[in-house]
């Protein structure tokens, strides 16, 4: 079974009911926030704030031309500018934008989903996810798992891998690097969860 990393906390709370939880359909569809996400990909791939803004403006023209949507477009452009300022302060080098995760978590289960960004830092790598709501994320199980996974994948020492989020509400990046004990505990918990998921 594939478990999207964004849903891991749901599964963590009730692994025996994971199949039911993950089979529920969640509303999708096109919205301006998703256009913003794609504009960030343009920003990194083209290395240009101007092209990202142009892309976002073009995509937002597909929505009804009313004051609410015009104000929303302007707000998203300002968030792009904030993103650019904060990212430049990090002095990272882009490595991979909008990659896909496929982590074997044993018992024929896999952790999957989009990884927003992987960057090269001065002495290692930073793995970034998007955080929409301003909340405490450091206790989520997926983050130490990502640190361990990318350490192996990128052949980089675990203590040189940072994991974290772009806090959309605060307009800033937040990172942590977990210690060895936390990484080991996270993997042990994940394999137990995976076993319960498969046994259900």
Secondary structure by P-SEA (a helix, b strand, c coil): ccccccaaaaaaacccaaaaaaaccccccccaaaaaaaaaaaaaaaccaaaaaaaaaaaaccccccaaaaaaaaaaaaaaaaaaaaaaaacccccccbbbbbbbccccbbbbccccbbbbcccbbbbbbbbcccccccccaaaaaaaaaaaaaaccccccbbbbbccccccbbbbbbbcaaaaaaaaaaaaaaaaaaaac
